[in-house]
């Protein structure tokens, strides 16, 4: 039988300054066959995060040195996508919102149960595997009018010019492109693209849609491609099709 992503050991970087929490998280992740590396402060976390490609980075927001939001922001400026799960304090709603806005894939609120953390980690990997399977079909180039999408290279051209999208913006665009004409609620987009559905965080979808429109629409205030369906959500109004380049 061929080995799949489910068979190989995944690598996880845990950046957490509270030693007891870090040790507990590492113990249970290793018990679930994950390869875990620990970093105890933001400086070491930043260095380790960019030292290699990780399957997942778990970031505490409150760290000595660069905090988790700073590290997440730096990771999202890179071309290569790495999933990020953030650990936030129960009282810090602002931190959770900022983490999602910066492109974190999910968050877990302290104090958390180990079973919840493991469930979130596994959900992220299921989403990553699903997106990988969807974009892994060779020659599957898509066009939305003047927009050309290369899923394998994760590249987008608008009117023949390359446009830099964040990992989450690209995932949103490719999700719409694979379901032209279908209306998605904000909760459905959270679940499909972010990997979870948290009631009350629909504004995260709104802000990402607005930033995506600013990059791909001729007139973002009157979008031609990703349009609002009032009272419901959003849909792709442009058929997604084009021939693969020869």
C-alpha positions in Angstrom: 0.0 0.0 0.0 1.3 3.5 -0.8 2.2 5.7 2.1 0.1 8.9 2.4 0.3 12.0 4.5 -1.7 10.1 7.2 1.1 7.5 7.5 4.2 9.7 7.8 5.2 11.4 11.0 4.3 15.1 11.0 6.6 17.7 12.4 5.2 20.3 14.9 7.0 23.3 16.4 5.5 24.3 19.8 6.5 27.9 20.9 5.4 28.1 24.6 7.2 29.8 27.5 5.3 28.0 30.3 7.4 24.9 30.7 4.7 22.7 32.3 2.3 23.5 29.5 4.9 22.9 26.8 6.0 19.6 28.3 2.3 18.4 28.6 1.5 19.4 25.0 4.7 17.7 23.7 4.0 14.5 25.6 0.6 14.1 24.2 1.5 15.1 20.7 4.4 12.6 20.7 2.0 9.9 22.0 0.0 10.6 18.9 3.1 10.0 16.7 3.9 13.6 16.0 7.6 14.8 16.0 7.7 17.7 18.4 10.3 20.5 18.8 10.0 23.0 21.6 10.9 26.7 21.7 10.7 28.5 25.1 10.6 32.2 23.9 9.8 34.3 20.9 13.4 34.7 19.7 14.0 31.0 19.6 10.5 30.4 18.2 11.1 32.9 15.4 14.5 31.3 14.6 13.1 27.7 14.6 10.0 28.6 12.6 12.2 29.8 9.7 14.9 27.2 10.1 12.8 24.5 8.2 9.4 23.7 6.9 7.0 22.5 9.6 3.7 20.7 9.2 2.3 22.8 12.0 3.4 25.7 14.3 1.7 26.0 17.6 2.2 29.6 19.0 1.5 31.0 22.4 0.5 34.6 21.9 2.2 35.9 25.1 5.9 35.2 24.8 9.2 36.8 26.0 10.7 38.5 23.0 8.6 38.5 19.8 5.1 37.5 20.6 3.0 34.9 18.8 1.2 37.5 16.7 4.6 38.9 15.5 5.8 35.4 14.6 2.5 34.5 12.8 2.7 37.8 10.8 6.2 37.0 9.8 5.3 33.5 8.7 2.4 34.8 6.6 4.7 37.1 4.7 6.5 34.1 3.4 5.5 32.4 0.1 5.4 28.9 1.5 2.3 28.1 3.7 2.7 26.6 7.1 -0.4 26.0 9.3 -0.5 27.9 12.5 -2.5 27.2 15.7 -2.5 29.9 18.4 -2.8 29.5 22.1 -4.7 32.5 23.6 -5.8 33.5 27.1 -9.5 33.1 27.9 -10.0 36.8 28.5 -8.3 38.1 25.3 -10.9 38.3 22.6 -8.8 40.9 20.8 -5.9 38.4 20.6 -8.1 35.7 19.0 -9.5 38.1 16.5 -6.0 39.5 15.6 -4.7 35.9 15.3 -7.4 35.0 12.8 -7.0 38.2 10.9 -3.2 37.5 10.5 -3.9 34.1 9.1 -3.9 31.7 12.0 -5.7 28.5 11.1 -7.2 28.0 14.5 -6.8 28.9 18.1 -7.2 27.1 21.5 -8.1 29.1 24.6 -6.2 28.6 27.8 -6.9 26.7 30.0 -7.5 24.0 27.5 -8.0 20.2 27.6 -5.4 18.0 25.8 -8.2 16.3 23.9 -9.5 19.6 22.6 -5.9 20.6 21.4 -5.4 17.2 19.7 -8.8 17.5 18.0 -7.9 20.9 16.7 -4.5 19.7 15.5 -6.0 16.7 13.6 -8.7 19.0 12.1 -6.1 21.3 10.7 -4.3 18.3 9.1 -7.5 17.0 7.6 -8.1 20.4 6.0 -4.6 20.6 4.7 -4.8 17.1 3.2 -8.1 17.9 1.6 -6.8 21.2 0.0 -3.7 19.3 -1.1 -5.8 16.7 -2.9 -8.0 19.3 -4.5 -5.1 21.3 -5.9 -3.0 18.3 -6.8 -4.5 17.6 -10.2 -2.0 18.5 -12.9 -3.0 21.1 -15.5 -6.0 22.2 -13.5 -5.6 25.9 -14.4 -8.6 28.1 -13.8 -9.7 31.4 -15.2 -12.1 34.0 -13.9 -12.3 36.4 -16.7 -8.9 38.2 -16.6 -7.8 36.2 -13.5 -5.7 33.1 -14.0 -5.2 30.6 -11.1 -2.5 27.9 -11.0 -3.5 25.7 -8.0 -0.3 23.6 -8.1 2.0 26.6 -8.0 -0.5 28.6 -5.9 0.0 31.5 -8.2 -2.5 34.1 -9.5 -2.3 36.5 -12.4 -4.6 39.4 -13.0 -4.7 40.9 -16.5 -1.4 39.0 -17.1 0.4 40.4 -14.0 1.2 38.3 -10.9 -0.6 39.2 -7.8 0.6 38.2 -4.3 -2.1 36.6 -2.2 -1.7 35.4 1.4 -2.3 31.7 2.0 -5.8 32.3 3.3 -6.7 34.7 0.4 -5.6 32.1 -2.1 -7.5 29.3 -0.3 -10.6 31.5 -0.4 -10.2 32.2 -4.1 -9.6 28.6 -5.0 -12.6 27.5 -3.0 -14.9 29.9 -4.9 -13.3 28.9 -8.2 -14.0 25.3 -7.6 -17.7 26.0 -6.8 -18.8 28.8 -9.3 -22.2 30.1 -8.7 -22.7 28.4 -5.3 -23.6 30.7 -2.4 -21.6 30.2 0.8 -22.5 31.6 4.2 -19.7 33.1 6.3 -20.0 30.2 8.6 -19.6 27.7 5.7 -16.5 29.6 4.5 -15.0 29.5 8.0 -15.5 25.8 8.1 -14.3 25.1 4.6 -11.3 27.4 4.4 -10.3 28.0 8.0 -11.2 24.5 9.1 -13.7 25.4 11.8 -17.0 27.2 12.3 -17.0 29.7 15.2 -20.2 31.6 15.6 -19.3 35.3 16.0 -16.2 35.3 13.9 -17.9 35.9 10.5 -16.2 39.3 10.4 -12.9 37.5 9.8 -14.4 36.3 6.5 -15.6 39.7 5.6 -12.2 41.3 6.1 -10.5 38.6 4.0 -13.1 39.0 1.2 -12.5 42.7 1.2 -8.7 42.3 0.9 -9.1 39.7 -1.8 -11.4 41.9 -3.8 -8.9 44.8 -3.5 -6.3 42.6 -5.2 -8.4 40.9 -8.0 -11.4 43.1 -8.8 -11.2 46.0 -11.3 -13.4 48.0 -9.0 -13.5 46.5 -5.5 -16.4 48.6 -4.5 -18.5 47.1 -7.3 -17.1 43.5 -7.6 -17.6 41.5 -10.7 -16.2 38.2 -9.4 -16.9 37.6 -5.7 -20.2 39.1 -5.1 -22.3 39.6 -2.0 -25.6 37.8 -1.7 -27.4 39.9 0.8 -28.6 38.2 3.9 -26.8 35.0 2.9 -23.1 35.3 2.1 -20.9 35.3 -1.0 -20.6 33.6 -4.3 -18.4 33.5 -7.4 -20.4 35.2 -10.2 -17.8 34.4 -12.9 -17.6 30.9 -14.5 -14.3 29.3 -13.6 -12.9 27.8 -16.7 -10.0 28.1 -19.1 -7.8 25.8 -21.1 -4.4 24.8 -19.6 -1.5 26.5 -21.1 0.3 24.4 -23.7 
